[in-house]
Amino acid sequence: MKPATGKIVVVLLGLCLMTGLSGCGKKTRPVPPDTVMPAPITDLNYHLDEKGVALSWSYPRQTVQGERLPYRIEKFELLRAVIPVKDYCPDCPIPFGAPIEITAESGDKGRVFYQETLLRPNHRYVYRVRSKAGWFVSSDDSNTVSVVWDTPLLAPMNFRVEGGDRSITLYWQPPPGLLDGTLVSDPIRYQVFRSTDGELFTEMPGELIDGLIYADKGLRNSKNYWYKVRAMRLHAGTVAAGMSSPALGALPRDLMPPAPPQKVRAVATAEGVKIIWEMVAEPDLAGYRIYRRAGQGSTPELIGEVGGAGLSFLDAKPPRGRGVWYYSVTAFDQARPANESTHSMESLYSVE
């Protein structure tokens, strides 16, 4: 019985091996890696402030073949190297440490953000990132970003803003030194940030500012804008971010007055003296103000005001008795406070 049992076991093992080799169900073609591998991230960038470095990158959408990803990205691996500035070699291999895992938010298809604080002064931080959709599905490394962290400068002093016509001008003074009290002799440049809601600030485009004044032009009058300014230290061929000033707001406003009315005439009527003038063609015209000056007087007296559609005014209570009076008209716009034109040519009115 024992030999027969041994033969049965051998036959069963053979059948199992044959079944395993032949596979089950339909055979499928091998899947090339390029059809499932996420395309590498190419827009890894950073933003430095007094707290540290903030990294961001776009959520992957395609495979390396340009096709839509057939799966959801599960996580990201952030590669980081920390190198003393004195030991940094731009042509040497980058000594990345163990990857930092960042869980991908479910359904997030926008940008990914990662903030790193408690950085070491006088150290260079080098970053790359890659996306993963499983144990074996991983993208190649992203582009490389490199930043140097140093003890930050204090915020610029005496920061103030002034609104102008379609513009706001910023003024400040240099920071007194570093956060730890150290004085600096390195060159300092400045970075300006603007917000339209007082909360979300974006960096103004262009190069760093070499000066203590900045004019933001082409703004919308009567709209609020907020600003911050930050000192940037140029040290050992690197740029280190300092602390930001408090946010201040200002309101650009129209400072251009309308043209004065033309062909002003004063005509006697049964009801009084009627002042007539021609329309002022200004898109933001709000109205007109009518003035009267005694013949011997030097200062015109405001006697009335009409809206922008009006082209006449009745002085129902002109001065009594003999004398000479002069009438003039100004135009004013819709700005707050309103801009008023110069006086028109005066029109003479006399009583014999």
RABELVEN-V543886 format. One line per field, one symbol per residue. ss: DSSP state (2 for helix, 1 for strand, 0 for the rest). phi: phi as a letter, one per 40 degrees, with the letter a starting at -180 (. if undefined). A space follows every 50 residues. Layout:
# RABELVEN-V543886
ss->???
phi->???
This chain:
# RABELVEN-V543886
ss->02222222222222222222220000000000222001000000111110 01111111000110000100000011111111112220000000000001 11100000001111111000001111111111000001000000111110 00100011111111001111111000010000000001111111100000 01100000100011111000000111111111111001111111000111 10000000000000111100001111000000001111111111000000 11111110000111100000001111111111100000010000001111 10
phi->.cccccccccccccccccccccgbgccbcdccdccbcccccbbcaabcac cibbcaacccbbcccgccccacccabbccbbbbddcbcbcccdccccccc cbccccgcbcbbbabbbfcccgbcbbbaaabbbicbbacccccbbbbbbb dccccdcfcabbcbcfabbbbabcccicccgccbbccbbbbbbbbbbgbc bbccchcccbibaabcbgcccgbcbbbbbbcbccbfgbbbcbcccccbba bcacbccccccbfcbbbcbccibbbbaccccbcbcbibbbbbbcdccbbc bcbiabccccbaabccbcdcgcibbbbabbbbbccbcccbccccccbcbb bc
